[in-house]
Amino acid sequence: MQHNRIDFAALHQQALPYLPAILRRMLPDGQVKGSEYIARNPKRADHHLGSFKVNILTGKWADFAIGISGGDIASLVAYVLSISQSDAATWVLRIIGRAS
């Protein structure tokens, strides 16, 4: 990772082994079912588990109820925490112990 430019693909690969722990931290009421982490979407009045899912093997995520999705951990963190992609990258690096 360069100082001024974030390599999101590299960040994603570094963080993928930590994804279950990241998800438990951000979405504590979720649960693993097979290769998916199923949780309530904290961005809307989501009362039931089921429509907000994250594939814990790939990091792809989606809220099928509202049609929003992403393909990596940084975009998931940015969405859930309502922060920029670069701030999400910094947050992820701190969580996985790779922040400088």
Secondary structure, DSSP 8 states (H G I E B T S, - for coil): --SSS--HHHHHHHHGGGHHHHHHHH-TT-EEETTEEEE--TTTT--STTSEEEETTT--EEETTTTEEESSHHHHHHHHHT--HHHHHHHHHHHTT---
